[in-house]
Amino acid sequence: MASDVEREGELITILLVEPNPGDTRLFTESFKDAQLTNQLYTVADADDALDFINQRGEYAADPKPDLILLEPKPPGKNGTDVIAELDAEPTLSDIPVVVLTSSKTGEDIVKSHGIDADHYIQKPVEPEDYLEFVQEIEGFWMGILQQTPADN
């Protein structure tokens, strides 16, 4: 049974900002295994994330993301820089950001570094836990949709 996370009949675009190629691969494979047919894009650093979000350079033809999954310490600029740029731009400030933490205490550590996201999710340690992780992200998005006024 396919599970499509949709907004007004359209598939959503998810941007994963993850510098670890192994985690990116596990996330991508789990996304497919969960039969989510939404658009998933991946970048490895904050500079590429900001270019993608702003549709600049090589990402000019890519869609603006509906949801951003952000590793808090990618190479180059960090998660704080990404969130600050989103918050400073009215056309981007409504994009939900989920910060991916590495441990249960990770959320507190990330918050102490000034990264104020919409939600925090702990990345799985074991590869077999990635499917549940992807489903948790889907649940987060469905929660956002339920909070969105119907006339938007």
N, C-alpha and C positions, 0 to 999 in steps of 0.2 A: 504494500500500500504506500503510494508516494505521499510525501508530506511537503506541500508547497507553502512557503510563507509568502503571502501576497499582500499588497496594498492596493486597494481599488482595482483588483484584477491584474495588476502588473507584478512581475517578479521583482524582488528587491536586489540591490547591488550591495555586496559586502566587501569591504576592503580589510584585508588582514595585513597588519604591519608586524612582521616577525623576522628577526635576523637569523634565527636558527633554521637551516634548510631541513633538518630532520623533523622539527616541529611543524614546519610549513607542509611538508609531505604528509605527515600523519593527519594534520587538520584537513587537507585537501582530500585525502583518501576517505576519511571519516565523513566528510561532507557528502561525497558520492555514495558511500555505503548507507547513509541515512536517507538517501534518495531525495535530497533537497535539490531542486532544480534551479535555484536562484543563481545569479551571477556572482562568482567569487573571484576576486582579484587579489594578488599578493604582491607586496613589496618588502624589501629587506631593511630599509632604513627610513628615518624620519624625513629626510630631504625628498626622497621619492614619494613618500606618503603625502607630503604637502603639495608636491607637483601634481600627483594624481587627484587629490581633493580639489585643487584649484584648476584642474584640467589644463596644465601647462606642459610645454615641451613634448616629449614622447607620449604623454598621457592626454594630449589635447582632444583626441577623438573618443576617449573613454568616458563612460557616464560618471556623474557625481555619485559618490556612495550614499546609500541610505543608512548604513550602519558601519562603524569603524571598530575593529578589534585591534587593540594597541598594546604591543609589548612596551612597558614603560621606559626601557633603556636601550632603544635601538642605536646603531652606530650614527654618528653625526649629532644632529639635534636630538633632544630627548623628548619623552612623552609630554613634559610640561610645555615645551615649545610648540608642539603640535596642538595641544589643547588651547594654549594661549592664542595661537593664530586663528583657530576655529572660533573662539569666543569673541575675538576682535572683529570678525567679519559677519555682519548680520545674515548674509545669504548662506553662511556655513554653520552658524552657531546652533542651529536646530538639529544638526546631525548627531545622533546618539553615539557616545563613545563608551566602549567596554574595555577597561584595562585588564590585561591578562597578568595575573600575579603568579608567582612560583611557589608560594607556600601560604598557609593559613595566616601567618603574621605578615605576609607580603602586602596585604591591603593597607595595614597601618603604616608600613614602611613607605609605600608609594604615596600615601596621603601626606606623610611627614615631609616628603620632598615637593609638596605643592601640586601634585597631580590630582586634580579634582574632576573625576569622570562621572558619567551617569550611572555606571555600574562596575563592579569588580568581580571577576570570575577567576578562580584558581585553575591554572593549566594542569592537566593530568600529568602524573609522573610516569604511569605505565601506558604503553601504546594501546592496549585493549580498552582503556578508559576514555579514549578520544571520541568514540561514538556518543557516549553519554554527555560529554563536554559539548559537542555540536548540538545535541538536543537541548541542552541548557541554554545555549545561545538562541536557538529557535524560540524557546519559551520566553526569553527576555524580549525578543522582538514582538511576539504576540502580545505581551503585556503592554508594550508601547502602543500598539495599535488599539488596544482596548481603552487606553487613556486619551487617544486622539479624538477630538470632537468630530462628529460625523460630517459637519459642513466644511471641513478643510480638505 
